[in-house]
């Protein structure tokens, strides 16, 4: 069975301070390229799943470097388009102990924000695809990005492609005159599987609840196409010490994963994307709901040990952690 996954979304240059230096201290930055959907595609490609990422980059060396960063992980970059404008940036200061991590975005007028319907032949791209994934970040960037997301969803739905969405609400991104509640409902109603929490339900769908399971039931009442809803629950003891577990509403019951006690965190950015990639991987490989949730949560946990936004841990490493094997050992 074909396993091709198509993702759509912006990719930025990440500039992070070395180690745990503060913005006001550093004289250098470390470069990574990152974007939520691209992170998902990169993880899946590393696990042997054919993954195509669609985005729009500037026609310059930074756009080419960002393309190469995806290609390095095995992502198919043949559907990326190029134009004027610039590559978006974000700056990361990693927190430690009781000091929180900080992110500053600089993505105004990015090349991706100028993407428009008709630039991508979605009908052709969805041929032979098994899965399409988008996130709430994409329609928050610009009206054009929202319109292209809708265009892709309609093409995927027409060809029977499974659709997943991480509907993560980012308040600071909605700056083009529309609110999430104006745009997101018509996109979510076309999706089969979503990742989100009660805050996302409120801001993206107008559903106000405090209980995740109750919220899931309300989401499905409004959106019959949505069959499954997942999320992670994080307990932040400090920047260096978190506890995390996964939750999955199957449409009938709420499943919970084992909890991971994460001490001495290296980098938590992209952990949600590692969780999303794990869900897609599990379902594409026809794992049970419980197996899929456990793999996704273990993937999320392992991402905290990896620098950069992409989970570069292998399936074997994730399975070993899931099964409590080789924890902290020196393997040679």
Buried (B, 14 or more C-beta within 10 A) or exposed (E): EEBBBBBBBBBBBBBBBEEBBEEEEBEEBBEBBBBBBBBBBBBBBBBEBBBBBBBBBBEBEBBEBBBEBBBEBBBBBEBBBBBEBBBBBBBBBBBBEEBEBEEEEBBEEBBBBBBBEEBBEBEEBBEEBBBBBBBBBBBBBBBBBBBBBBBBBBBBBEBEBBBBBBBBBBEEBBEBEBEBBEBBBEBBBBBBBBBBBBEBBBBBBEBEBEEBEEBBBBBBEBBEEBBBBBBBBBEBEBBBBBBBBBBBBBEEEEBBBEBBEBEEBEBBBBBBBBBBBBBBBBBBBEBEBBBBBBBBBBBBBBBBBBEBBBBBBEBEBBBBBBEEEEEEEEEE
